[in-house]
């Protein structure tokens, strides 16, 4: 019975860590997509040229 509880505890801990990593990756991908969407409207020459 004790070994079963240890196994269940380790399984729950591993599953929790996996879910944290999946959530962090999902959040990072959404932030990346938002950044790319914001930059899409700007052309490189708009940043490099100075208009007086």
mmCIF entry with sequence, helices, sheets and N, C-alpha, C, O atoms, coordinates in Angstrom:
data_MODEL
# 
_entry.id   MODEL 
# 
_entity.id                         1 
_entity.type                       polymer 
_entity.pdbx_number_of_molecules   1 
# 
_entity_poly.entity_id                      1 
_entity_poly.type                           'polypeptide(L)' 
_entity_poly.nstd_linkage                   no 
_entity_poly.nstd_monomer                   no 
_entity_poly.pdbx_seq_one_letter_code       
;(UNK)(UNK)(UNK)(UNK)(UNK)(UNK)(UNK)(UNK)(UNK)(UNK)(UNK)(UNK)(UNK)(UNK)(UNK)(UNK)
(UNK)(UNK)(UNK)(UNK)(UNK)(UNK)(UNK)(UNK)(UNK)(UNK)(UNK)(UNK)(UNK)(UNK)(UNK)(UNK)
(UNK)(UNK)(UNK)(UNK)(UNK)(UNK)(UNK)(UNK)(UNK)(UNK)(UNK)(UNK)(UNK)(UNK)(UNK)(UNK)
(UNK)(UNK)(UNK)(UNK)
;
_entity_poly.pdbx_seq_one_letter_code_can   XXXXXXXXXXXXXXXXXXXXXXXXXXXXXXXXXXXXXXXXXXXXXXXXXXXX 
_entity_poly.pdbx_strand_id                 A 
# 
loop_
_entity_poly_seq.entity_id 
_entity_poly_seq.num 
_entity_poly_seq.mon_id 
_entity_poly_seq.hetero 
1 1  UNK n 
1 2  UNK n 
1 3  UNK n 
1 4  UNK n 
1 5  UNK n 
1 6  UNK n 
1 7  UNK n 
1 8  UNK n 
1 9  UNK n 
1 10 UNK n 
1 11 UNK n 
1 12 UNK n 
1 13 UNK n 
1 14 UNK n 
1 15 UNK n 
1 16 UNK n 
1 17 UNK n 
1 18 UNK n 
1 19 UNK n 
1 20 UNK n 
1 21 UNK n 
1 22 UNK n 
1 23 UNK n 
1 24 UNK n 
1 25 UNK n 
1 26 UNK n 
1 27 UNK n 
1 28 UNK n 
1 29 UNK n 
1 30 UNK n 
1 31 UNK n 
1 32 UNK n 
1 33 UNK n 
1 34 UNK n 
1 35 UNK n 
1 36 UNK n 
1 37 UNK n 
1 38 UNK n 
1 39 UNK n 
1 40 UNK n 
1 41 UNK n 
1 42 UNK n 
1 43 UNK n 
1 44 UNK n 
1 45 UNK n 
1 46 UNK n 
1 47 UNK n 
1 48 UNK n 
1 49 UNK n 
1 50 UNK n 
1 51 UNK n 
1 52 UNK n 
# 
_struct_asym.id          A 
_struct_asym.entity_id   1 
# 
loop_
_struct_conf.conf_type_id 
_struct_conf.id 
_struct_conf.pdbx_PDB_helix_id 
_struct_conf.beg_label_comp_id 
_struct_conf.beg_label_asym_id 
_struct_conf.beg_label_seq_id 
_struct_conf.pdbx_beg_PDB_ins_code 
_struct_conf.end_label_comp_id 
_struct_conf.end_label_asym_id 
_struct_conf.end_label_seq_id 
_struct_conf.pdbx_end_PDB_ins_code 
_struct_conf.beg_auth_comp_id 
_struct_conf.beg_auth_asym_id 
_struct_conf.beg_auth_seq_id 
_struct_conf.end_auth_comp_id 
_struct_conf.end_auth_asym_id 
_struct_conf.end_auth_seq_id 
_struct_conf.pdbx_PDB_helix_class 
_struct_conf.details 
_struct_conf.pdbx_PDB_helix_length 
HELX_P HELX_P1 AA1 UNK A 2  ? UNK A 40 ? UNK A 2  UNK A 40 1 ? 39 
HELX_P HELX_P2 AA2 UNK A 44 ? UNK A 48 ? UNK A 44 UNK A 48 1 ? 5  
# 
_struct_conf_type.id          HELX_P 
_struct_conf_type.criteria    ? 
_struct_conf_type.reference   ? 
# 
loop_
_atom_site.group_PDB 
_atom_site.id 
_atom_site.type_symbol 
_atom_site.label_atom_id 
_atom_site.label_alt_id 
_atom_site.label_comp_id 
_atom_site.label_asym_id 
_atom_site.label_entity_id 
_atom_site.label_seq_id 
_atom_site.pdbx_PDB_ins_code 
_atom_site.Cartn_x 
_atom_site.Cartn_y 
_atom_site.Cartn_z 
_atom_site.occupancy 
_atom_site.B_iso_or_equiv 
_atom_site.pdbx_formal_charge 
_atom_site.auth_seq_id 
_atom_site.auth_comp_id 
_atom_site.auth_asym_id 
_atom_site.auth_atom_id 
_atom_site.pdbx_PDB_model_num 
ATOM 1   N N  . UNK A 1 1  ? 0.828  -1.196 0.000   1.00 0.00 ? 1  UNK A N  1 
ATOM 2   C CA . UNK A 1 1  ? 0.000  0.000  0.000   1.00 0.00 ? 1  UNK A CA 1 
ATOM 3   C C  . UNK A 1 1  ? 0.867  1.251  0.000   1.00 0.00 ? 1  UNK A C  1 
ATOM 4   O O  . UNK A 1 1  ? 0.540  2.229  -0.673  1.00 0.00 ? 1  UNK A O  1 
ATOM 5   N N  . UNK A 1 2  ? 1.982  1.233  0.755   1.00 0.00 ? 2  UNK A N  1 
ATOM 6   C CA . UNK A 1 2  ? 2.861  2.392  0.820   1.00 0.00 ? 2  UNK A CA 1 
ATOM 7   C C  . UNK A 1 2  ? 3.524  2.695  -0.509  1.00 0.00 ? 2  UNK A C  1 
ATOM 8   O O  . UNK A 1 2  ? 3.660  3.858  -0.889  1.00 0.00 ? 2  UNK A O  1 
ATOM 9   N N  . UNK A 1 3  ? 3.936  1.659  -1.215  1.00 0.00 ? 3  UNK A N  1 
ATOM 10  C CA . UNK A 1 3  ? 4.568  1.859  -2.523  1.00 0.00 ? 3  UNK A CA 1 
ATOM 11  C C  . UNK A 1 3  ? 3.578  2.433  -3.526  1.00 0.00 ? 3  UNK A C  1 
ATOM 12  O O  . UNK A 1 3  ? 3.950  3.233  -4.385  1.00 0.00 ? 3  UNK A O  1 
ATOM 13  N N  . UNK A 1 4  ? 2.343  2.032  -3.419  1.00 0.00 ? 4  UNK A N  1 
ATOM 14  C CA . UNK A 1 4  ? 1.309  2.540  -4.317  1.00 0.00 ? 4  UNK A CA 1 
ATOM 15  C C  . UNK A 1 4  ? 1.109  4.039  -4.098  1.00 0.00 ? 4  UNK A C  1 
ATOM 16  O O  . UNK A 1 4  ? 0.999  4.803  -5.057  1.00 0.00 ? 4  UNK A O  1 
ATOM 17  N N  . UNK A 1 5  ? 1.062  4.453  -2.840  1.00 0.00 ? 5  UNK A N  1 
ATOM 18  C CA . UNK A 1 5  ? 0.875  5.876  -2.540  1.00 0.00 ? 5  UNK A CA 1 
ATOM 19  C C  . UNK A 1 5  ? 2.071  6.704  -3.018  1.00 0.00 ? 5  UNK A C  1 
ATOM 20  O O  . UNK A 1 5  ? 1.889  7.817  -3.513  1.00 0.00 ? 5  UNK A O  1 
ATOM 21  N N  . UNK A 1 6  ? 3.272  6.184  -2.878  1.00 0.00 ? 6  UNK A N  1 
ATOM 22  C CA . UNK A 1 6  ? 4.460  6.886  -3.366  1.00 0.00 ? 6  UNK A CA 1 
ATOM 23  C C  . UNK A 1 6  ? 4.392  7.003  -4.887  1.00 0.00 ? 6  UNK A C  1 
ATOM 24  O O  . UNK A 1 6  ? 4.699  8.058  -5.442  1.00 0.00 ? 6  UNK A O  1 
ATOM 25  N N  . UNK A 1 7  ? 4.000  5.946  -5.550  1.00 0.00 ? 7  UNK A N  1 
ATOM 26  C CA . UNK A 1 7  ? 3.874  5.976  -7.002  1.00 0.00 ? 7  UNK A CA 1 
ATOM 27  C C  . UNK A 1 7  ? 2.832  6.983  -7.468  1.00 0.00 ? 7  UNK A C  1 
ATOM 28  O O  . UNK A 1 7  ? 3.050  7.708  -8.439  1.00 0.00 ? 7  UNK A O  1 
ATOM 29  N N  . UNK A 1 8  ? 1.708  7.024  -6.780  1.00 0.00 ? 8  UNK A N  1 
ATOM 30  C CA . UNK A 1 8  ? 0.655  7.977  -7.127  1.00 0.00 ? 8  UNK A CA 1 
ATOM 31  C C  . UNK A 1 8  ? 1.150  9.401  -6.881  1.00 0.00 ? 8  UNK A C  1 
ATOM 32  O O  . UNK A 1 8  ? 0.902  10.294 -7.691  1.00 0.00 ? 8  UNK A O  1 
ATOM 33  N N  . UNK A 1 9  ? 1.847  9.613  -5.772  1.00 0.00 ? 9  UNK A N  1 
ATOM 34  C CA . UNK A 1 9  ? 2.379  10.948 -5.464  1.00 0.00 ? 9  UNK A CA 1 
ATOM 35  C C  . UNK A 1 9  ? 3.382  11.414 -6.500  1.00 0.00 ? 9  UNK A C  1 
ATOM 36  O O  . UNK A 1 9  ? 3.340  12.565 -6.934  1.00 0.00 ? 9  UNK A O  1 
ATOM 37  N N  . UNK A 1 10 ? 4.282  10.529 -6.899  1.00 0.00 ? 10 UNK A N  1 
ATOM 38  C CA . UNK A 1 10 ? 5.267  10.878 -7.931  1.00 0.00 ? 10 UNK A CA 1 
ATOM 39  C C  . UNK A 1 10 ? 4.561  11.146 -9.257  1.00 0.00 ? 10 UNK A C  1 
ATOM 40  O O  . UNK A 1 10 ? 4.923  12.084 -9.966  1.00 0.00 ? 10 UNK A O  1 
ATOM 41  N N  . UNK A 1 11 ? 3.578  10.352 -9.596  1.00 0.00 ? 11 UNK A N  1 
ATOM 42  C CA . UNK A 1 11 ? 2.823  10.548 -10.831 1.00 0.00 ? 11 UNK A CA 1 
ATOM 43  C C  . UNK A 1 11 ? 2.108  11.892 -10.856 1.00 0.00 ? 11 UNK A C  1 
ATOM 44  O O  . UNK A 1 11 ? 2.105  12.582 -11.876 1.00 0.00 ? 11 UNK A O  1 
ATOM 45  N N  . UNK A 1 12 ? 1.509  12.258 -9.743  1.00 0.00 ? 12 UNK A N  1 
ATOM 46  C CA . UNK A 1 12 ? 0.823  13.548 -9.655  1.00 0.00 ? 12 UNK A CA 1 
ATOM 47  C C  . UNK A 1 12 ? 1.827  14.693 -9.779  1.00 0.00 ? 12 UNK A C  1 
ATOM 48  O O  . UNK A 1 12 ? 1.548  15.686 -10.450 1.00 0.00 ? 12 UNK A O  1 
ATOM 49  N N  . UNK A 1 13 ? 2.980  14.565 -9.145  1.00 0.00 ? 13 UNK A N  1 
ATOM 50  C CA . UNK A 1 13 ? 4.003  15.610 -9.221  1.00 0.00 ? 13 UNK A CA 1 
ATOM 51  C C  . UNK A 1 13 ? 4.512  15.774 -10.652 1.00 0.00 ? 13 UNK A C  1 
ATOM 52  O O  . UNK A 1 13 ? 4.666  16.898 -11.128 1.00 0.00 ? 13 UNK A O  1 
ATOM 53  N N  . UNK A 1 14 ? 4.771  14.668 -11.336 1.00 0.00 ? 14 UNK A N  1 
ATOM 54  C CA . UNK A 1 14 ? 5.254  14.722 -12.719 1.00 0.00 ? 14 UNK A CA 1 
ATOM 55  C C  . UNK A 1 14 ? 4.181  15.329 -13.620 1.00 0.00 ? 14 UNK A C  1 
ATOM 56  O O  . UNK A 1 14 ? 4.491  16.153 -14.480 1.00 0.00 ? 14 UNK A O  1 
ATOM 57  N N  . UNK A 1 15 ? 2.943  14.935 -13.435 1.00 0.00 ? 15 UNK A N  1 
ATOM 58  C CA . UNK A 1 15 ? 1.849  15.480 -14.239 1.00 0.00 ? 15 UNK A CA 1 
ATOM 59  C C  . UNK A 1 15 ? 1.700  16.980 -14.008 1.00 0.00 ? 15 UNK A C  1 
ATOM 60  O O  . UNK A 1 15 ? 1.471  17.730 -14.957 1.00 0.00 ? 15 UNK A O  1 
ATOM 61  N N  . UNK A 1 16 ? 1.826  17.422 -12.766 1.00 0.00 ? 16 UNK A N  1 
ATOM 62  C CA . UNK A 1 16 ? 1.724  18.846 -12.445 1.00 0.00 ? 16 UNK A CA 1 
ATOM 63  C C  . UNK A 1 16 ? 2.844  19.636 -13.123 1.00 0.00 ? 16 UNK A C  1 
ATOM 64  O O  . UNK A 1 16 ? 2.593  20.693 -13.702 1.00 0.00 ? 16 UNK A O  1 
ATOM 65  N N  . UNK A 1 17 ? 4.063  19.137 -13.056 1.00 0.00 ? 17 UNK A N  1 
ATOM 66  C CA . UNK A 1 17 ? 5.181  19.812 -13.726 1.00 0.00 ? 17 UNK A CA 1 
ATOM 67  C C  . UNK A 1 17 ? 4.980  19.868 -15.237 1.00 0.00 ? 17 UNK A C  1 
ATOM 68  O O  . UNK A 1 17 ? 5.270  20.883 -15.869 1.00 0.00 ? 17 UNK A O  1 
ATOM 69  N N  . UNK A 1 18 ? 4.488  18.788 -15.805 1.00 0.00 ? 18 UNK A N  1 
ATOM 70  C CA . UNK A 1 18 ? 4.245  18.768 -17.245 1.00 0.00 ? 18 UNK A CA 1 
ATOM 71  C C  . UNK A 1 18 ? 3.194  19.805 -17.625 1.00 0.00 ? 18 UNK A C  1 
ATOM 72  O O  . UNK A 1 18 ? 3.341  20.485 -18.640 1.00 0.00 ? 18 UNK A O  1 
ATOM 73  N N  . UNK A 1 19 ? 2.151  19.936 -16.837 1.00 0.00 ? 19 UNK A N  1 
ATOM 74  C CA . UNK A 1 19 ? 1.112  20.914 -17.131 1.00 0.00 ? 19 UNK A CA 1 
ATOM 75  C C  . UNK A 1 19 ? 1.644  22.341 -17.003 1.00 0.00 ? 19 UNK A C  1 
ATOM 76  O O  . UNK A 1 19 ? 1.237  23.217 -17.766 1.00 0.00 ? 19 UNK A O  1 
ATOM 77  N N  . UNK A 1 20 ? 2.536  22.586 -16.061 1.00 0.00 ? 20 UNK A N  1 
ATOM 78  C CA . UNK A 1 20 ? 3.139  23.912 -15.915 1.00 0.00 ? 20 UNK A CA 1 
ATOM 79  C C  . UNK A 1 20 ? 3.975  24.237 -17.145 1.00 0.00 ? 20 UNK A C  1 
ATOM 80  O O  . UNK A 1 20 ? 3.905  25.353 -17.661 1.00 0.00 ? 20 UNK A O  1 
ATOM 81  N N  . UNK A 1 21 ? 4.766  23.276 -17.623 1.00 0.00 ? 21 UNK A N  1 
ATOM 82  C CA . UNK A 1 21 ? 5.590  23.507 -18.807 1.00 0.00 ? 21 UNK A CA 1 
ATOM 83  C C  . UNK A 1 21 ? 4.728  23.722 -20.056 1.00 0.00 ? 21 UNK A C  1 
ATOM 84  O O  . UNK A 1 21 ? 5.054  24.562 -20.894 1.00 0.00 ? 21 UNK A O  1 
ATOM 85  N N  . UNK A 1 22 ? 3.651  22.979 -20.181 1.00 0.00 ? 22 UNK A N  1 
ATOM 86  C CA . UNK A 1 22 ? 2.763  23.141 -21.329 1.00 0.00 ? 22 UNK A CA 1 
ATOM 87  C C  . UNK A 1 22 ? 2.102  24.520 -21.293 1.00 0.00 ? 22 UNK A C  1 
ATOM 88  O O  . UNK A 1 22 ? 2.001  25.182 -22.326 1.00 0.00 ? 22 UNK A O  1 
ATOM 89  N N  . UNK A 1 23 ? 1.657  24.954 -20.129 1.00 0.00 ? 23 UNK A N  1 
ATOM 90  C CA . UNK A 1 23 ? 1.025  26.263 -20.011 1.00 0.00 ? 23 UNK A CA 1 
ATOM 91  C C  . UNK A 1 23 ? 2.020  27.376 -20.321 1.00 0.00 ? 23 UNK A C  1 
ATOM 92  O O  . UNK A 1 23 ? 1.662  28.353 -20.978 1.00 0.00 ? 23 UNK A O  1 
ATOM 93  N N  . UNK A 1 24 ? 3.256  27.246 -19.862 1.00 0.00 ? 24 UNK A N  1 
ATOM 94  C CA . UNK A 1 24 ? 4.273  28.262 -20.133 1.00 0.00 ? 24 UNK A CA 1 
ATOM 95  C C  . UNK A 1 24 ? 4.580  28.327 -21.625 1.00 0.00 ? 24 UNK A C  1 
ATOM 96  O O  . UNK A 1 24 ? 4.738  29.418 -22.174 1.00 0.00 ? 24 UNK A O  1 
ATOM 97  N N  . UNK A 1 25 ? 4.664  27.193 -22.279 1.00 0.00 ? 25 UNK A N  1 
ATOM 98  C CA . UNK A 1 25 ? 4.934  27.187 -23.721 1.00 0.00 ? 25 UNK A CA 1 
ATOM 99  C C  . UNK A 1 25 ? 3.776  27.804 -24.502 1.00 0.00 ? 25 UNK A C  1 
ATOM 100 O O  . UNK A 1 25 ? 3.989  28.560 -25.449 1.00 0.00 ? 25 UNK A O  1 
ATOM 101 N N  . UNK A 1 26 ? 2.555  27.477 -24.100 1.00 0.00 ? 26 UNK A N  1 
ATOM 102 C CA . UNK A 1 26 ? 1.373  28.022 -24.755 1.00 0.00 ? 26 UNK A CA 1 
ATOM 103 C C  . UNK A 1 26 ? 1.349  29.546 -24.617 1.00 0.00 ? 26 UNK A C  1 
ATOM 104 O O  . UNK A 1 26 ? 1.061  30.257 -25.579 1.00 0.00 ? 26 UNK A O  1 
ATOM 105 N N  . UNK A 1 27 ? 1.652  30.035 -23.426 1.00 0.00 ? 27 UNK A N  1 
ATOM 106 C CA . UNK A 1 27 ? 1.670  31.480 -23.186 1.00 0.00 ? 27 UNK A CA 1 
ATOM 107 C C  . UNK A 1 27 ? 2.764  32.150 -24.013 1.00 0.00 ? 27 UNK A C  1 
ATOM 108 O O  . UNK A 1 27 ? 2.541  33.211 -24.595 1.00 0.00 ? 27 UNK A O  1 
ATOM 109 N N  . UNK A 1 28 ? 3.940  31.537 -24.065 1.00 0.00 ? 28 UNK A N  1 
ATOM 110 C CA . UNK A 1 28 ? 5.054  32.097 -24.832 1.00 0.00 ? 28 UNK A CA 1 
ATOM 111 C C  . UNK A 1 28 ? 4.723  32.162 -26.322 1.00 0.00 ? 28 UNK A C  1 
ATOM 112 O O  . UNK A 1 28 ? 5.078  33.133 -26.990 1.00 0.00 ? 28 UNK A O  1 
ATOM 113 N N  . UNK A 1 29 ? 4.048  31.141 -26.850 1.00 0.00 ? 29 UNK A N  1 
ATOM 114 C CA . UNK A 1 29 ? 3.672  31.141 -28.258 1.00 0.00 ? 29 UNK A CA 1 
ATOM 115 C C  . UNK A 1 29 ? 2.664  32.247 -28.561 1.00 0.00 ? 29 UNK A C  1 
ATOM 116 O O  . UNK A 1 29 ? 2.752  32.893 -29.605 1.00 0.00 ? 29 UNK A O  1 
ATOM 117 N N  . UNK A 1 30 ? 1.716  32.469 -27.666 1.00 0.00 ? 30 UNK A N  1 
ATOM 118 C CA . UNK A 1 30 ? 0.743  33.531 -27.888 1.00 0.00 ? 30 UNK A CA 1 
ATOM 119 C C  . UNK A 1 30 ? 1.394  34.903 -27.818 1.00 0.00 ? 30 UNK A C  1 
ATOM 120 O O  . UNK A 1 30 ? 1.042  35.791 -28.594 1.00 0.00 ? 30 UNK A O  1 
ATOM 121 N N  . UNK A 1 31 ? 2.332  35.090 -26.908 1.00 0.00 ? 31 UNK A N  1 
ATOM 122 C CA . UNK A 1 31 ? 3.050  36.362 -26.845 1.00 0.00 ? 31 UNK A CA 1 
ATOM 123 C C  . UNK A 1 31 ? 3.859  36.587 -28.116 1.00 0.00 ? 31 UNK A C  1 
ATOM 124 O O  . UNK A 1 31 ? 3.929  37.708 -28.620 1.00 0.00 ? 31 UNK A O  1 
ATOM 125 N N  . UNK A 1 32 ? 4.467  35.529 -28.632 1.00 0.00 ? 32 UNK A N  1 
ATOM 126 C CA . UNK A 1 32 ? 5.251  35.623 -29.866 1.00 0.00 ? 32 UNK A CA 1 
ATOM 127 C C  . UNK A 1 32 ? 4.350  35.982 -31.047 1.00 0.00 ? 32 UNK A C  1 
ATOM 128 O O  . UNK A 1 32 ? 4.706  36.832 -31.863 1.00 0.00 ? 32 UNK A O  1 
ATOM 129 N N  . UNK A 1 33 ? 3.190  35.340 -31.141 1.00 0.00 ? 33 UNK A N  1 
ATOM 130 C CA . UNK A 1 33 ? 2.263  35.649 -32.233 1.00 0.00 ? 33 UNK A CA 1 
ATOM 131 C C  . UNK A 1 33 ? 1.790  37.097 -32.164 1.00 0.00 ? 33 UNK A C  1 
ATOM 132 O O  . UNK A 1 33 ? 1.660  37.758 -33.194 1.00 0.00 ? 33 UNK A O  1 
ATOM 133 N N  . UNK A 1 34 ? 1.532  37.591 -30.953 1.00 0.00 ? 34 UNK A N  1 
ATOM 134 C CA . UNK A 1 34 ? 1.080  38.972 -30.809 1.00 0.00 ? 34 UNK A CA 1 
ATOM 135 C C  . UNK A 1 34 ? 2.181  39.942 -31.219 1.00 0.00 ? 34 UNK A C  1 
ATOM 136 O O  . UNK A 1 34 ? 1.908  40.956 -31.862 1.00 0.00 ? 34 UNK A O  1 
ATOM 137 N N  . UNK A 1 35 ? 3.420  39.638 -30.850 1.00 0.00 ? 35 UNK A N  1 
ATOM 138 C CA . UNK A 1 35 ? 4.540  40.489 -31.227 1.00 0.00 ? 35 UNK A CA 1 
ATOM 139 C C  . UNK A 1 35 ? 4.722  40.513 -32.744 1.00 0.00 ? 35 UNK A C  1 
ATOM 140 O O  . UNK A 1 35 ? 4.940  41.576 -33.326 1.00 0.00 ? 35 UNK A O  1 
ATOM 141 N N  . UNK A 1 36 ? 4.634  39.359 -33.379 1.00 0.00 ? 36 UNK A N  1 
ATOM 142 C CA . UNK A 1 36 ? 4.768  39.292 -34.840 1.00 0.00 ? 36 UNK A CA 1 
ATOM 143 C C  . UNK A 1 36 ? 3.634  40.062 -35.505 1.00 0.00 ? 36 UNK A C  1 
ATOM 144 O O  . UNK A 1 36 ? 3.859  40.753 -36.499 1.00 0.00 ? 36 UNK A O  1 
ATOM 145 N N  . UNK A 1 37 ? 2.421  39.954 -34.971 1.00 0.00 ? 37 UNK A N  1 
ATOM 146 C CA . UNK A 1 37 ? 1.282  40.671 -35.537 1.00 0.00 ? 37 UNK A CA 1 
ATOM 147 C C  . UNK A 1 37 ? 1.487  42.180 -35.438 1.00 0.00 ? 37 UNK A C  1 
ATOM 148 O O  . UNK A 1 37 ? 1.145  42.911 -36.367 1.00 0.00 ? 37 UNK A O  1 
ATOM 149 N N  . UNK A 1 38 ? 2.042  42.655 -34.320 1.00 0.00 ? 38 UNK A N  1 
ATOM 150 C CA . UNK A 1 38 ? 2.302  44.086 -34.150 1.00 0.00 ? 38 UNK A CA 1 
ATOM 151 C C  . UNK A 1 38 ? 3.380  44.571 -35.111 1.00 0.00 ? 38 UNK A C  1 
ATOM 152 O O  . UNK A 1 38 ? 3.274  45.673 -35.650 1.00 0.00 ? 38 UNK A O  1 
ATOM 153 N N  . UNK A 1 39 ? 4.405  43.771 -35.331 1.00 0.00 ? 39 UNK A N  1 
ATOM 154 C CA . UNK A 1 39 ? 5.515  44.177 -36.179 1.00 0.00 ? 39 UNK A CA 1 
ATOM 155 C C  . UNK A 1 39 ? 5.175  44.062 -37.662 1.00 0.00 ? 39 UNK A C  1 
ATOM 156 O O  . UNK A 1 39 ? 5.853  44.662 -38.496 1.00 0.00 ? 39 UNK A O  1 
ATOM 157 N N  . UNK A 1 40 ? 4.161  43.320 -37.994 1.00 0.00 ? 40 UNK A N  1 
ATOM 158 C CA . UNK A 1 40 ? 3.827  43.061 -39.390 1.00 0.00 ? 40 UNK A CA 1 
ATOM 159 C C  . UNK A 1 40 ? 3.477  44.358 -40.131 1.00 0.00 ? 40 UNK A C  1 
ATOM 160 O O  . UNK A 1 40 ? 3.772  44.478 -41.320 1.00 0.00 ? 40 UNK A O  1 
ATOM 161 N N  . UNK A 1 41 ? 2.864  45.310 -39.465 1.00 0.00 ? 41 UNK A N  1 
ATOM 162 C CA . UNK A 1 41 ? 2.445  46.529 -40.121 1.00 0.00 ? 41 UNK A CA 1 
ATOM 163 C C  . UNK A 1 41 ? 3.564  47.521 -40.358 1.00 0.00 ? 41 UNK A C  1 
ATOM 164 O O  . UNK A 1 41 ? 3.372  48.490 -41.094 1.00 0.00 ? 41 UNK A O  1 
ATOM 165 N N  . UNK A 1 42 ? 4.724  47.314 -39.762 1.00 0.00 ? 42 UNK A N  1 
ATOM 166 C CA . UNK A 1 42 ? 5.835  48.251 -39.886 1.00 0.00 ? 42 UNK A CA 1 
ATOM 167 C C  . UNK A 1 42 ? 6.838  47.742 -40.919 1.00 0.00 ? 42 UNK A C  1 
ATOM 168 O O  . UNK A 1 42 ? 7.184  46.560 -40.945 1.00 0.00 ? 42 UNK A O  1 
ATOM 169 N N  . UNK A 1 43 ? 7.284  48.637 -41.743 1.00 0.00 ? 43 UNK A N  1 
ATOM 170 C CA . UNK A 1 43 ? 8.321  48.276 -42.706 1.00 0.00 ? 43 UNK A CA 1 
ATOM 171 C C  . UNK A 1 43 ? 9.675  48.645 -42.136 1.00 0.00 ? 43 UNK A C  1 
ATOM 172 O O  . UNK A 1 43 ? 9.778  49.565 -41.325 1.00 0.00 ? 43 UNK A O  1 
ATOM 173 N N  . UNK A 1 44 ? 10.707 47.943 -42.546 1.00 0.00 ? 44 UNK A N  1 
ATOM 174 C CA . UNK A 1 44 ? 12.047 48.181 -42.039 1.00 0.00 ? 44 UNK A CA 1 
ATOM 175 C C  . UNK A 1 44 ? 12.512 49.600 -42.372 1.00 0.00 ? 44 UNK A C  1 
ATOM 176 O O  . UNK A 1 44 ? 13.180 50.240 -41.559 1.00 0.00 ? 44 UNK A O  1 
ATOM 177 N N  . UNK A 1 45 ? 12.167 50.085 -43.538 1.00 0.00 ? 45 UNK A N  1 
ATOM 178 C CA . UNK A 1 45 ? 12.640 51.409 -43.923 1.00 0.00 ? 45 UNK A CA 1 
ATOM 179 C C  . UNK A 1 45 ? 12.001 52.498 -43.056 1.00 0.00 ? 45 UNK A C  1 
ATOM 180 O O  . UNK A 1 45 ? 12.560 53.588 -42.939 1.00 0.00 ? 45 UNK A O  1 
ATOM 181 N N  . UNK A 1 46 ? 10.850 52.228 -42.449 1.00 0.00 ? 46 UNK A N  1 
ATOM 182 C CA . UNK A 1 46 ? 10.247 53.197 -41.557 1.00 0.00 ? 46 UNK A CA 1 
ATOM 183 C C  . UNK A 1 46 ? 11.093 53.401 -40.307 1.00 0.00 ? 46 UNK A C  1 
ATOM 184 O O  . UNK A 1 46 ? 11.092 54.489 -39.731 1.00 0.00 ? 46 UNK A O  1 
ATOM 185 N N  . UNK A 1 47 ? 11.804 52.384 -39.888 1.00 0.00 ? 47 UNK A N  1 
ATOM 186 C CA . UNK A 1 47 ? 12.648 52.486 -38.701 1.00 0.00 ? 47 UNK A CA 1 
ATOM 187 C C  . UNK A 1 47 ? 14.028 53.062 -39.025 1.00 0.00 ? 47 UNK A C  1 
ATOM 188 O O  . UNK A 1 47 ? 14.651 53.687 -38.167 1.00 0.00 ? 47 UNK A O  1 
ATOM 189 N N  . UNK A 1 48 ? 14.501 52.862 -40.236 1.00 0.00 ? 48 UNK A N  1 
ATOM 190 C CA . UNK A 1 48 ? 15.864 53.244 -40.554 1.00 0.00 ? 48 UNK A CA 1 
ATOM 191 C C  . UNK A 1 48 ? 15.965 54.649 -41.153 1.00 0.00 ? 48 UNK A C  1 
ATOM 192 O O  . UNK A 1 48 ? 17.045 55.238 -41.147 1.00 0.00 ? 48 UNK A O  1 
ATOM 193 N N  . UNK A 1 49 ? 14.889 55.181 -41.654 1.00 0.00 ? 49 UNK A N  1 
ATOM 194 C CA . UNK A 1 49 ? 14.932 56.485 -42.311 1.00 0.00 ? 49 UNK A CA 1 
ATOM 195 C C  . UNK A 1 49 ? 14.439 57.570 -41.359 1.00 0.00 ? 49 UNK A C  1 
ATOM 196 O O  . UNK A 1 49 ? 13.438 57.390 -40.666 1.00 0.00 ? 49 UNK A O  1 
ATOM 197 N N  . UNK A 1 50 ? 15.139 58.681 -41.331 1.00 0.00 ? 50 UNK A N  1 
ATOM 198 C CA . UNK A 1 50 ? 14.711 59.800 -40.512 1.00 0.00 ? 50 UNK A CA 1 
ATOM 199 C C  . UNK A 1 50 ? 14.069 60.840 -41.406 1.00 0.00 ? 50 UNK A C  1 
ATOM 200 O O  . UNK A 1 50 ? 14.672 61.283 -42.383 1.00 0.00 ? 50 UNK A O  1 
ATOM 201 N N  . UNK A 1 51 ? 12.871 61.224 -41.084 1.00 0.00 ? 51 UNK A N  1 
ATOM 202 C CA . UNK A 1 51 ? 12.192 62.270 -41.839 1.00 0.00 ? 51 UNK A CA 1 
ATOM 203 C C  . UNK A 1 51 ? 12.247 63.558 -41.005 1.00 0.00 ? 51 UNK A C  1 
ATOM 204 O O  . UNK A 1 51 ? 11.906 63.558 -39.822 1.00 0.00 ? 51 UNK A O  1 
ATOM 205 N N  . UNK A 1 52 ? 12.677 64.643 -41.635 1.00 0.00 ? 52 UNK A N  1 
ATOM 206 C CA . UNK A 1 52 ? 12.757 65.916 -40.909 1.00 0.00 ? 52 UNK A CA 1 
ATOM 207 C C  . UNK A 1 52 ? 11.616 66.789 -41.282 1.00 0.00 ? 52 UNK A C  1 
ATOM 208 O O  . UNK A 1 52 ? 11.503 67.906 -40.779 1.00 0.00 ? 52 UNK A O  1 
# 
